[in-house]
Amino acid sequence: MAGRIRTVLLTALYLFIFSSSSVAADNLKSEVQRGDGIHSLLTRYGLAENACNMDSFLTLNGMGPTDFLMLDRKYVLPIKVYTYNGTSIRSTIGDEDYEKAVRIQYFNEQLVKKGIKDADYRKDNILWVPFHELYCGQAVEGFKPYTTVIPIFGEEHKNVTVSDERLKGHVYYLVSGHGGPDPGAMTKKDGHFLCEDEYAYDVTIRLARNLISHGATVYMITRDRDDGIRDTEYLEMDKDERCYYNKAIPLNQVARLRQRVNTVNKLYDKHKNDAVQQRMVTIHVDSRSEGQKIDIFFYHYEGSQVGEKLANTMLTTIKDKYAEHQKDREYRGVVKTRNLFMLRESKPSTVYIELGNITNDFDQKRLLIVNNRQAIANWLDLGLLKEAGFE
Ligand SMILES: [Zn+2]
């Protein structure tokens, strides 16, 4: 429901902007390059870091997260174009926040450096202001967004903006399934091996980055030092994943599960006195007969009320998001209990997620399309925010 209100408010806000653009001329529009997806387009303009820009982009262009960009179309970007008054950014945009002005200056300079923006705003009087500086600030009084560098996200994505601190003190153990000598479920497509562990890893690491942007403490339990966030369709199969921090992953299944549960439980005890709450999320991809489509579904341990609430909150979040972006698509995800080792032996309340059926053509789109992997991570992040009591 709250999501609906927010969409209506956002739409009203955009209509207001379009009709009263006395201060700001207009929104920036952009063409698309071959191979572009929404995420790569936003990344080019330095907008992908703030999930709110993604939402704004979808609303501005009347699109859903799984929609494709058309080469022959121009898209409205969540960037407002101001005529710089030659005095200051603050007086140009009518906002006295000095830090924000510094960030906007840096934003413009970076885009000139990247060759995306033609000239410096002090030369051509064209100032670009991203929406996340105007409409999406969830900064709590006194909190100033900052950038932290996390190498495991890879060169392209290692600079993470912590845009709010709603999840400060919340500790998350993210365990992508399998890894190391065990690729999990596998299938072949167009000559490529699709491995469960690689796709589960990419969705998990995107979720990690989202959670950190809200100030959470996040442990990537399965770690791959040279595979950061990958914006490619086919994810190369490898065997160099390690268990936190740098332990070799055993081939034997029980030993592998025991290793990661022990690792998590030790960290859990360490944070017992300083954490607001601690949760574990483990992400897998299922394997059934080819013809079977399976929507994202959840397991929790029988009798774990927190686990049950966690799973149900994430399920309803995904349900709402599908209803919002793909009205005709019925989401058939479920929550079930299962007596799995990871659920039974781990100290933090845990949700076990299956992303789909790796052998099914339709479900493969959910995994192969970069935008979709990012959308899943955004939705899971939103589900965790809700479970933690935030909207
Ligand atoms: Zn699995």
Residues whose N, C-alpha, C, O or C-beta is under 5 A from the ligand:
A	BS01	ZN	G177 G184 H284 V285
